[in-house]
Every structure is written in C-alpha cells, then in structure tokens.
Amino acid sequence: MTKQDVYIAKMKAQLDELNVHLRELEAKAQDAQDSAQATYQEQMARLREQSKLASAKLDEMSAAAEGSWHKMVAEMEKLQAAFTKSFHYFKSQV
C-alpha cells in the first residue's frame, strides 16, 4: 500500500465517521422545537456542503498521480479540519 493509499484511507475513515455522526445529529435536530428547526436546517446544510467538498477533494486525491497527490494534502486537511470544527460546534448546540 502506498503512502497515498494509506492517507486516503485514513481521511476517508475520518469523513465516514463524521458523516455517521452527522446523520445522528440530523435525527436529533428533527426532534427540535419549530423555532430552532430553521437554524438547525441551515447548519445541517452547511455541514452537508462541507462534507461534499471534502469528499470531492478526497476523490481528486485518489485520482491524482503518485507524484502529485501530496500537493493536495494541505487543502484536504484544511477542508477536513473545517468540517470537523463545524460538526463539533453544531453538536454542542444540539
């Protein structure tokens, strides 16, 4: 297994885990009072968008040549960190 494969597998596992937790939070948000529902839906939409961006970057890294994927690591980690931070903030609000 190459370094690229190991890195991509690690990031995919982290994103998959966050997406599982995101679905759990979404279920909790469904139970929220109507007044908070709009806010939760907005935050969920933002989290879903961040998840899509991180997944797209991961797909891009998977398709990259062995010699060039490492140039994308910083951007991938930035996307993943933003998604994780947003997720934890939202989780603290639910």
Jmol script that loads the backbone (N, CA, C; Angstrom):
load data "model"
ATOM      1  N   MET A   1       0.849  -1.176   0.000  1.00  0.00           N
ATOM      2  CA  MET A   1       0.000   0.000   0.000  1.00  0.00           C
ATOM      3  C   MET A   1       0.898   1.245   0.000  1.00  0.00           C
ATOM      4  N   THR A   2       0.620   2.180  -0.894  1.00  0.00           N
ATOM      5  CA  THR A   2       1.430   3.384  -0.992  1.00  0.00           C
ATOM      6  C   THR A   2       1.028   4.384   0.087  1.00  0.00           C
ATOM      7  N   LYS A   3       1.884   5.399   0.268  1.00  0.00           N
ATOM      8  CA  LYS A   3       1.559   6.457   1.229  1.00  0.00           C
ATOM      9  C   LYS A   3       0.252   7.136   0.851  1.00  0.00           C
ATOM     10  N   GLN A   4       0.047   7.302  -0.449  1.00  0.00           N
ATOM     11  CA  GLN A   4      -1.176   7.919  -0.933  1.00  0.00           C
ATOM     12  C   GLN A   4      -2.382   7.080  -0.522  1.00  0.00           C
ATOM     13  N   ASP A   5      -2.321   5.774  -0.724  1.00  0.00           N
ATOM     14  CA  ASP A   5      -3.424   4.885  -0.357  1.00  0.00           C
ATOM     15  C   ASP A   5      -3.698   4.929   1.140  1.00  0.00           C
ATOM     16  N   VAL A   6      -2.645   4.931   1.941  1.00  0.00           N
ATOM     17  CA  VAL A   6      -2.793   4.972   3.397  1.00  0.00           C
ATOM     18  C   VAL A   6      -3.441   6.284   3.827  1.00  0.00           C
ATOM     19  N   TYR A   7      -2.962   7.392   3.285  1.00  0.00           N
ATOM     20  CA  TYR A   7      -3.504   8.706   3.631  1.00  0.00           C
ATOM     21  C   TYR A   7      -4.972   8.799   3.239  1.00  0.00           C
ATOM     22  N   ILE A   8      -5.289   8.388   2.024  1.00  0.00           N
ATOM     23  CA  ILE A   8      -6.662   8.471   1.536  1.00  0.00           C
ATOM     24  C   ILE A   8      -7.578   7.585   2.377  1.00  0.00           C
ATOM     25  N   ALA A   9      -7.137   6.401   2.728  1.00  0.00           N
ATOM     26  CA  ALA A   9      -7.942   5.509   3.567  1.00  0.00           C
ATOM     27  C   ALA A   9      -8.198   6.136   4.936  1.00  0.00           C
ATOM     28  N   LYS A  10      -7.167   6.766   5.501  1.00  0.00           N
ATOM     29  CA  LYS A  10      -7.304   7.412   6.812  1.00  0.00           C
ATOM     30  C   LYS A  10      -8.306   8.560   6.744  1.00  0.00           C
ATOM     31  N   MET A  11      -8.188   9.417   5.736  1.00  0.00           N
ATOM     32  CA  MET A  11      -9.088  10.550   5.602  1.00  0.00           C
ATOM     33  C   MET A  11     -10.515  10.082   5.314  1.00  0.00           C
ATOM     34  N   LYS A  12     -10.663   9.045   4.491  1.00  0.00           N
ATOM     35  CA  LYS A  12     -11.987   8.519   4.179  1.00  0.00           C
ATOM     36  C   LYS A  12     -12.650   7.984   5.448  1.00  0.00           C
ATOM     37  N   ALA A  13     -11.891   7.289   6.279  1.00  0.00           N
ATOM     38  CA  ALA A  13     -12.441   6.760   7.528  1.00  0.00           C
ATOM     39  C   ALA A  13     -12.906   7.900   8.436  1.00  0.00           C
ATOM     40  N   GLN A  14     -12.121   8.965   8.509  1.00  0.00           N
ATOM     41  CA  GLN A  14     -12.500  10.104   9.343  1.00  0.00           C
ATOM     42  C   GLN A  14     -13.766  10.779   8.808  1.00  0.00           C
ATOM     43  N   LEU A  15     -13.833  10.975   7.489  1.00  0.00           N
ATOM     44  CA  LEU A  15     -15.010  11.601   6.895  1.00  0.00           C
ATOM     45  C   LEU A  15     -16.240  10.710   7.050  1.00  0.00           C
ATOM     46  N   ASP A  16     -16.060   9.415   6.861  1.00  0.00           N
ATOM     47  CA  ASP A  16     -17.183   8.487   7.036  1.00  0.00           C
ATOM     48  C   ASP A  16     -17.717   8.542   8.461  1.00  0.00           C
ATOM     49  N   GLU A  17     -16.818   8.593   9.430  1.00  0.00           N
ATOM     50  CA  GLU A  17     -17.228   8.656  10.835  1.00  0.00           C
ATOM     51  C   GLU A  17     -17.998   9.945  11.113  1.00  0.00           C
ATOM     52  N   LEU A  18     -17.493  11.072  10.599  1.00  0.00           N
ATOM     53  CA  LEU A  18     -18.196  12.337  10.795  1.00  0.00           C
ATOM     54  C   LEU A  18     -19.568  12.318  10.129  1.00  0.00           C
ATOM     55  N   ASN A  19     -19.662  11.692   8.960  1.00  0.00           N
ATOM     56  CA  ASN A  19     -20.946  11.623   8.279  1.00  0.00           C
ATOM     57  C   ASN A  19     -21.953  10.764   9.048  1.00  0.00           C
ATOM     58  N   VAL A  20     -21.497   9.716   9.696  1.00  0.00           N
ATOM     59  CA  VAL A  20     -22.372   8.898  10.540  1.00  0.00           C
ATOM     60  C   VAL A  20     -22.902   9.742  11.689  1.00  0.00           C
ATOM     61  N   HIS A  21     -22.013  10.467  12.340  1.00  0.00           N
ATOM     62  CA  HIS A  21     -22.423  11.332  13.444  1.00  0.00           C
ATOM     63  C   HIS A  21     -23.335  12.458  12.949  1.00  0.00           C
ATOM     64  N   LEU A  22     -23.082  12.924  11.752  1.00  0.00           N
ATOM     65  CA  LEU A  22     -23.909  13.967  11.161  1.00  0.00           C
ATOM     66  C   LEU A  22     -25.344  13.466  10.988  1.00  0.00           C
ATOM     67  N   ARG A  23     -25.507  12.244  10.530  1.00  0.00           N
ATOM     68  CA  ARG A  23     -26.843  11.671  10.376  1.00  0.00           C
ATOM     69  C   ARG A  23     -27.532  11.527  11.745  1.00  0.00           C
ATOM     70  N   GLU A  24     -26.759  11.170  12.772  1.00  0.00           N
ATOM     71  CA  GLU A  24     -27.322  11.066  14.120  1.00  0.00           C
ATOM     72  C   GLU A  24     -27.798  12.430  14.617  1.00  0.00           C
ATOM     73  N   LEU A  25     -26.984  13.463  14.367  1.00  0.00           N
ATOM     74  CA  LEU A  25     -27.375  14.816  14.780  1.00  0.00           C
ATOM     75  C   LEU A  25     -28.592  15.299  14.006  1.00  0.00           C
ATOM     76  N   GLU A  26     -28.656  14.904  12.756  1.00  0.00           N
ATOM     77  CA  GLU A  26     -29.798  15.294  11.938  1.00  0.00           C
ATOM     78  C   GLU A  26     -31.093  14.731  12.533  1.00  0.00           C
ATOM     79  N   ALA A  27     -31.019  13.514  13.020  1.00  0.00           N
ATOM     80  CA  ALA A  27     -32.186  12.904  13.656  1.00  0.00           C
ATOM     81  C   ALA A  27     -32.577  13.678  14.919  1.00  0.00           C
ATOM     82  N   LYS A  28     -31.583  14.108  15.698  1.00  0.00           N
ATOM     83  CA  LYS A  28     -31.871  14.900  16.897  1.00  0.00           C
ATOM     84  C   LYS A  28     -32.481  16.247  16.517  1.00  0.00           C
ATOM     85  N   ALA A  29     -31.968  16.829  15.451  1.00  0.00           N
ATOM     86  CA  ALA A  29     -32.462  18.134  15.007  1.00  0.00           C
ATOM     87  C   ALA A  29     -33.923  18.026  14.578  1.00  0.00           C
ATOM     88  N   GLN A  30     -34.325  16.887  14.065  1.00  0.00           N
ATOM     89  CA  GLN A  30     -35.709  16.686  13.661  1.00  0.00           C
ATOM     90  C   GLN A  30     -36.647  16.796  14.861  1.00  0.00           C
ATOM     91  N   ASP A  31     -36.138  16.444  16.028  1.00  0.00           N
ATOM     92  CA  ASP A  31     -36.942  16.497  17.245  1.00  0.00           C
ATOM     93  C   ASP A  31     -36.965  17.887  17.893  1.00  0.00           C
ATOM     94  N   ALA A  32     -36.193  18.804  17.343  1.00  0.00           N
ATOM     95  CA  ALA A  32     -36.093  20.141  17.935  1.00  0.00           C
ATOM     96  C   ALA A  32     -37.413  20.900  17.782  1.00  0.00           C
ATOM     97  N   GLN A  33     -37.566  21.879  18.615  1.00  0.00           N
ATOM     98  CA  GLN A  33     -38.756  22.734  18.538  1.00  0.00           C
ATOM     99  C   GLN A  33     -38.769  23.466  17.205  1.00  0.00           C
ATOM    100  N   ASP A  34     -39.950  23.839  16.763  1.00  0.00           N
ATOM    101  CA  ASP A  34     -40.099  24.525  15.475  1.00  0.00           C
ATOM    102  C   ASP A  34     -39.249  25.780  15.375  1.00  0.00           C
ATOM    103  N   SER A  35     -39.122  26.526  16.466  1.00  0.00           N
ATOM    104  CA  SER A  35     -38.353  27.774  16.429  1.00  0.00           C
ATOM    105  C   SER A  35     -36.875  27.525  16.145  1.00  0.00           C
ATOM    106  N   ALA A  36     -36.355  26.426  16.609  1.00  0.00           N
ATOM    107  CA  ALA A  36     -34.948  26.101  16.388  1.00  0.00           C
ATOM    108  C   ALA A  36     -34.742  25.316  15.100  1.00  0.00           C
ATOM    109  N   GLN A  37     -35.805  24.791  14.557  1.00  0.00           N
ATOM    110  CA  GLN A  37     -35.706  23.923  13.378  1.00  0.00           C
ATOM    111  C   GLN A  37     -35.027  24.620  12.199  1.00  0.00           C
ATOM    112  N   ALA A  38     -35.373  25.861  11.923  1.00  0.00           N
ATOM    113  CA  ALA A  38     -34.782  26.578  10.793  1.00  0.00           C
ATOM    114  C   ALA A  38     -33.274  26.736  10.969  1.00  0.00           C
ATOM    115  N   THR A  39     -32.848  27.055  12.175  1.00  0.00           N
ATOM    116  CA  THR A  39     -31.419  27.213  12.457  1.00  0.00           C
ATOM    117  C   THR A  39     -30.690  25.886  12.266  1.00  0.00           C
ATOM    118  N   TYR A  40     -31.264  24.820  12.780  1.00  0.00           N
ATOM    119  CA  TYR A  40     -30.651  23.505  12.633  1.00  0.00           C
ATOM    120  C   TYR A  40     -30.555  23.101  11.166  1.00  0.00           C
ATOM    121  N   GLN A  41     -31.602  23.365  10.414  1.00  0.00           N
ATOM    122  CA  GLN A  41     -31.597  23.004   8.995  1.00  0.00           C
ATOM    123  C   GLN A  41     -30.509  23.775   8.242  1.00  0.00           C
ATOM    124  N   GLU A  42     -30.340  25.037   8.588  1.00  0.00           N
ATOM    125  CA  GLU A  42     -29.293  25.857   7.980  1.00  0.00           C
ATOM    126  C   GLU A  42     -27.908  25.285   8.286  1.00  0.00           C
ATOM    127  N   GLN A  43     -27.685  24.969   9.555  1.00  0.00           N
ATOM    128  CA  GLN A  43     -26.399  24.416   9.957  1.00  0.00           C
ATOM    129  C   GLN A  43     -26.160  23.044   9.328  1.00  0.00           C
ATOM    130  N   MET A  44     -27.209  22.244   9.226  1.00  0.00           N
ATOM    131  CA  MET A  44     -27.078  20.930   8.592  1.00  0.00           C
ATOM    132  C   MET A  44     -26.704  21.083   7.118  1.00  0.00           C
ATOM    133  N   ALA A  45     -27.297  22.051   6.455  1.00  0.00           N
ATOM    134  CA  ALA A  45     -26.979  22.294   5.046  1.00  0.00           C
ATOM    135  C   ALA A  45     -25.513  22.671   4.885  1.00  0.00           C
ATOM    136  N   ARG A  46     -25.011  23.509   5.790  1.00  0.00           N
ATOM    137  CA  ARG A  46     -23.592  23.892   5.740  1.00  0.00           C
ATOM    138  C   ARG A  46     -22.690  22.677   5.965  1.00  0.00           C
ATOM    139  N   LEU A  47     -23.065  21.855   6.935  1.00  0.00           N
ATOM    140  CA  LEU A  47     -22.264  20.657   7.211  1.00  0.00           C
ATOM    141  C   LEU A  47     -22.280  19.701   6.025  1.00  0.00           C
ATOM    142  N   ARG A  48     -23.432  19.530   5.403  1.00  0.00           N
ATOM    143  CA  ARG A  48     -23.506  18.650   4.227  1.00  0.00           C
ATOM    144  C   ARG A  48     -22.625  19.179   3.101  1.00  0.00           C
ATOM    145  N   GLU A  49     -22.623  20.491   2.911  1.00  0.00           N
ATOM    146  CA  GLU A  49     -21.790  21.093   1.862  1.00  0.00           C
ATOM    147  C   GLU A  49     -20.304  20.868   2.160  1.00  0.00           C
ATOM    148  N   GLN A  50     -19.903  21.035   3.411  1.00  0.00           N
ATOM    149  CA  GLN A  50     -18.507  20.795   3.772  1.00  0.00           C
ATOM    150  C   GLN A  50     -18.148  19.326   3.556  1.00  0.00           C
ATOM    151  N   SER A  51     -19.067  18.452   3.858  1.00  0.00           N
ATOM    152  CA  SER A  51     -18.837  17.025   3.642  1.00  0.00           C
ATOM    153  C   SER A  51     -18.642  16.739   2.154  1.00  0.00           C
ATOM    154  N   LYS A  52     -19.472  17.357   1.308  1.00  0.00           N
ATOM    155  CA  LYS A  52     -19.348  17.173  -0.142  1.00  0.00           C
ATOM    156  C   LYS A  52     -18.002  17.677  -0.648  1.00  0.00           C
ATOM    157  N   LEU A  53     -17.590  18.848  -0.174  1.00  0.00           N
ATOM    158  CA  LEU A  53     -16.306  19.411  -0.601  1.00  0.00           C
ATOM    159  C   LEU A  53     -15.143  18.500  -0.200  1.00  0.00           C
ATOM    160  N   ALA A  54     -15.174  18.001   1.030  1.00  0.00           N
ATOM    161  CA  ALA A  54     -14.109  17.115   1.496  1.00  0.00           C
ATOM    162  C   ALA A  54     -14.107  15.808   0.709  1.00  0.00           C
ATOM    163  N   SER A  55     -15.271  15.269   0.421  1.00  0.00           N
ATOM    164  CA  SER A  55     -15.360  14.028  -0.357  1.00  0.00           C
ATOM    165  C   SER A  55     -14.858  14.236  -1.781  1.00  0.00           C
ATOM    166  N   ALA A  56     -15.198  15.378  -2.362  1.00  0.00           N
ATOM    167  CA  ALA A  56     -14.735  15.680  -3.716  1.00  0.00           C
ATOM    168  C   ALA A  56     -13.208  15.800  -3.758  1.00  0.00           C
ATOM    169  N   LYS A  57     -12.643  16.452  -2.751  1.00  0.00           N
ATOM    170  CA  LYS A  57     -11.183  16.602  -2.693  1.00  0.00           C
ATOM    171  C   LYS A  57     -10.539  15.233  -2.515  1.00  0.00           C
ATOM    172  N   LEU A  58     -11.142  14.385  -1.704  1.00  0.00           N
ATOM    173  CA  LEU A  58     -10.622  13.042  -1.499  1.00  0.00           C
ATOM    174  C   LEU A  58     -10.663  12.244  -2.802  1.00  0.00           C
ATOM    175  N   ASP A  59     -11.744  12.384  -3.555  1.00  0.00           N
ATOM    176  CA  ASP A  59     -11.834  11.726  -4.864  1.00  0.00           C
ATOM    177  C   ASP A  59     -10.751  12.241  -5.804  1.00  0.00           C
ATOM    178  N   GLU A  60     -10.523  13.544  -5.767  1.00  0.00           N
ATOM    179  CA  GLU A  60      -9.486  14.156  -6.601  1.00  0.00           C
ATOM    180  C   GLU A  60      -8.107  13.606  -6.229  1.00  0.00           C
ATOM    181  N   MET A  61      -7.875  13.466  -4.930  1.00  0.00           N
ATOM    182  CA  MET A  61      -6.595  12.918  -4.473  1.00  0.00           C
ATOM    183  C   MET A  61      -6.443  11.457  -4.903  1.00  0.00           C
ATOM    184  N   SER A  62      -7.527  10.710  -4.869  1.00  0.00           N
ATOM    185  CA  SER A  62      -7.490   9.305  -5.263  1.00  0.00           C
ATOM    186  C   SER A  62      -7.124   9.159  -6.734  1.00  0.00           C
ATOM    187  N   ALA A  63      -7.591  10.100  -7.546  1.00  0.00           N
ATOM    188  CA  ALA A  63      -7.340  10.048  -8.981  1.00  0.00           C
ATOM    189  C   ALA A  63      -5.988  10.647  -9.363  1.00  0.00           C
ATOM    190  N   ALA A  64      -5.360  11.346  -8.453  1.00  0.00           N
ATOM    191  CA  ALA A  64      -4.092  12.018  -8.755  1.00  0.00           C
ATOM    192  C   ALA A  64      -2.963  11.006  -8.942  1.00  0.00           C
ATOM    193  N   ALA A  65      -2.006  11.403  -9.721  1.00  0.00           N
ATOM    194  CA  ALA A  65      -0.827  10.575  -9.942  1.00  0.00           C
ATOM    195  C   ALA A  65      -0.023  10.462  -8.655  1.00  0.00           C
ATOM    196  N   GLU A  66       0.715   9.392  -8.524  1.00  0.00           N
ATOM    197  CA  GLU A  66       1.511   9.124  -7.316  1.00  0.00           C
ATOM    198  C   GLU A  66       2.399  10.311  -6.953  1.00  0.00           C
ATOM    199  N   GLY A  67       2.953  10.985  -7.931  1.00  0.00           N
ATOM    200  CA  GLY A  67       3.883  12.072  -7.655  1.00  0.00           C
ATOM    201  C   GLY A  67       3.243  13.395  -7.309  1.00  0.00           C
ATOM    202  N   SER A  68       1.944  13.541  -7.527  1.00  0.00           N
ATOM    203  CA  SER A  68       1.335  14.856  -7.325  1.00  0.00           C
ATOM    204  C   SER A  68       0.281  14.919  -6.221  1.00  0.00           C
ATOM    205  N   TRP A  69      -0.148  13.810  -5.695  1.00  0.00           N
ATOM    206  CA  TRP A  69      -1.220  13.829  -4.698  1.00  0.00           C
ATOM    207  C   TRP A  69      -0.830  14.588  -3.436  1.00  0.00           C
ATOM    208  N   HIS A  70       0.470  14.516  -3.075  1.00  0.00           N
ATOM    209  CA  HIS A  70       0.905  15.155  -1.833  1.00  0.00           C
ATOM    210  C   HIS A  70       0.744  16.675  -1.862  1.00  0.00           C
ATOM    211  N   LYS A  71       0.632  17.252  -3.057  1.00  0.00           N
ATOM    212  CA  LYS A  71       0.419  18.698  -3.169  1.00  0.00           C
ATOM    213  C   LYS A  71      -0.987  19.087  -2.694  1.00  0.00           C
ATOM    214  N   MET A  72      -1.886  18.119  -2.645  1.00  0.00           N
ATOM    215  CA  MET A  72      -3.266  18.372  -2.249  1.00  0.00           C
ATOM    216  C   MET A  72      -3.512  18.137  -0.756  1.00  0.00           C
ATOM    217  N   VAL A  73      -2.522  17.618  -0.061  1.00  0.00           N
ATOM    218  CA  VAL A  73      -2.691  17.250   1.346  1.00  0.00           C
ATOM    219  C   VAL A  73      -3.101  18.447   2.209  1.00  0.00           C
ATOM    220  N   ALA A  74      -2.445  19.574   2.049  1.00  0.00           N
ATOM    221  CA  ALA A  74      -2.742  20.746   2.881  1.00  0.00           C
ATOM    222  C   ALA A  74      -4.194  21.193   2.699  1.00  0.00           C
ATOM    223  N   GLU A  75      -4.657  21.221   1.465  1.00  0.00           N
ATOM    224  CA  GLU A  75      -6.039  21.636   1.217  1.00  0.00           C
ATOM    225  C   GLU A  75      -7.025  20.611   1.777  1.00  0.00           C
ATOM    226  N   MET A  76      -6.695  19.330   1.639  1.00  0.00           N
ATOM    227  CA  MET A  76      -7.569  18.286   2.173  1.00  0.00           C
ATOM    228  C   MET A  76      -7.666  18.399   3.688  1.00  0.00           C
ATOM    229  N   GLU A  77      -6.542  18.608   4.338  1.00  0.00           N
ATOM    230  CA  GLU A  77      -6.540  18.722   5.794  1.00  0.00           C
ATOM    231  C   GLU A  77      -7.286  19.969   6.256  1.00  0.00           C
ATOM    232  N   LYS A  78      -7.205  21.035   5.478  1.00  0.00           N
ATOM    233  CA  LYS A  78      -7.927  22.258   5.795  1.00  0.00           C
ATOM    234  C   LYS A  78      -9.441  22.021   5.696  1.00  0.00           C
ATOM    235  N   LEU A  79      -9.879  21.345   4.634  1.00  0.00           N
ATOM    236  CA  LEU A  79     -11.294  21.035   4.465  1.00  0.00           C
ATOM    237  C   LEU A  79     -11.789  20.116   5.578  1.00  0.00           C
ATOM    238  N   GLN A  80     -10.993  19.115   5.893  1.00  0.00           N
ATOM    239  CA  GLN A  80     -11.377  18.157   6.927  1.00  0.00           C
ATOM    240  C   GLN A  80     -11.450  18.832   8.285  1.00  0.00           C
ATOM    241  N   ALA A  81     -10.506  19.714   8.579  1.00  0.00           N
ATOM    242  CA  ALA A  81     -10.491  20.427   9.856  1.00  0.00           C
ATOM    243  C   ALA A  81     -11.702  21.357   9.982  1.00  0.00           C
ATOM    244  N   ALA A  82     -12.045  22.039   8.897  1.00  0.00           N
ATOM    245  CA  ALA A  82     -13.209  22.930   8.913  1.00  0.00           C
ATOM    246  C   ALA A  82     -14.491  22.132   9.137  1.00  0.00           C
ATOM    247  N   PHE A  83     -14.605  21.005   8.467  1.00  0.00           N
ATOM    248  CA  PHE A  83     -15.777  20.149   8.625  1.00  0.00           C
ATOM    249  C   PHE A  83     -15.867  19.641  10.060  1.00  0.00           C
ATOM    250  N   THR A  84     -14.748  19.184  10.596  1.00  0.00           N
ATOM    251  CA  THR A  84     -14.724  18.665  11.962  1.00  0.00           C
ATOM    252  C   THR A  84     -15.090  19.755  12.969  1.00  0.00           C
ATOM    253  N   LYS A  85     -14.522  20.943  12.793  1.00  0.00           N
ATOM    254  CA  LYS A  85     -14.808  22.053  13.716  1.00  0.00           C
ATOM    255  C   LYS A  85     -16.283  22.435  13.654  1.00  0.00           C
ATOM    256  N   SER A  86     -16.823  22.550  12.455  1.00  0.00           N
ATOM    257  CA  SER A  86     -18.234  22.889  12.295  1.00  0.00           C
ATOM    258  C   SER A  86     -19.122  21.815  12.901  1.00  0.00           C
ATOM    259  N   PHE A  87     -18.754  20.570  12.683  1.00  0.00           N
ATOM    260  CA  PHE A  87     -19.519  19.456  13.232  1.00  0.00           C
ATOM    261  C   PHE A  87     -19.554  19.523  14.760  1.00  0.00           C
ATOM    262  N   HIS A  88     -18.399  19.704  15.371  1.00  0.00           N
ATOM    263  CA  HIS A  88     -18.346  19.743  16.826  1.00  0.00           C
ATOM    264  C   HIS A  88     -19.102  20.945  17.401  1.00  0.00           C
ATOM    265  N   TYR A  89     -19.050  22.076  16.705  1.00  0.00           N
ATOM    266  CA  TYR A  89     -19.818  23.240  17.145  1.00  0.00           C
ATOM    267  C   TYR A  89     -21.313  22.920  17.097  1.00  0.00           C
ATOM    268  N   PHE A  90     -21.751  22.379  15.975  1.00  0.00           N
ATOM    269  CA  PHE A  90     -23.165  22.051  15.825  1.00  0.00           C
ATOM    270  C   PHE A  90     -23.590  21.023  16.869  1.00  0.00           C
ATOM    271  N   LYS A  91     -22.748  20.037  17.094  1.00  0.00           N
ATOM    272  CA  LYS A  91     -23.066  19.001  18.074  1.00  0.00           C
ATOM    273  C   LYS A  91     -23.242  19.622  19.462  1.00  0.00           C
ATOM    274  N   SER A  92     -22.440  20.610  19.779  1.00  0.00           N
ATOM    275  CA  SER A  92     -22.553  21.247  21.100  1.00  0.00           C
ATOM    276  C   SER A  92     -23.846  22.058  21.221  1.00  0.00           C
ATOM    277  N   GLN A  93     -24.442  22.435  20.101  1.00  0.00           N
ATOM    278  CA  GLN A  93     -25.669  23.230  20.105  1.00  0.00           C
ATOM    279  C   GLN A  93     -26.924  22.373  20.180  1.00  0.00           C
ATOM    280  N   VAL A  94     -26.806  21.092  19.845  1.00  0.00           N
ATOM    281  CA  VAL A  94     -27.979  20.209  19.826  1.00  0.00           C
ATOM    282  C   VAL A  94     -28.216  19.623  21.198  1.00  0.00           C
TER     283      VAL A  94
END
end "model"
wireframe off; spacefill off
backbone 0.3
color backbone group
